Amino acid sequence: MKFDSVFIVLGGGLNENGLLSEYALARVCYCIENTSAADAVIFSSRYSLNTPPKICKKGFPLSEAKVMSDQYCRGGGKSDNIFLENAST
């Protein structure tokens, strides 16, 4: 598969409610505004070392990459070309 551009979005921590930090949200919003269906987006971060991982209702750590991806899609970003990198911290 060939893409016009590839955007790599780094995590930045989640708040106590499991929502994106202001600067991580700003990165996602930048991608929403500047990507097209021909671009790929890589969301990168399992969790931030600066804060303890947030835990979901089922007892598992929340993935920052997944939270960013969900926000991107809610904002109108295309889900077809999203890649999650869940190994980095």
Secondary structure, DSSP 8 states (H G I E B T S, - for coil): ---S-EEEEE---B-TTS-B-HHHHHHHHHHHHH--TT-EEEEE-S--TTS---B-TTS-B--HHHHHHHHHHHTT--STTEEEE-S--
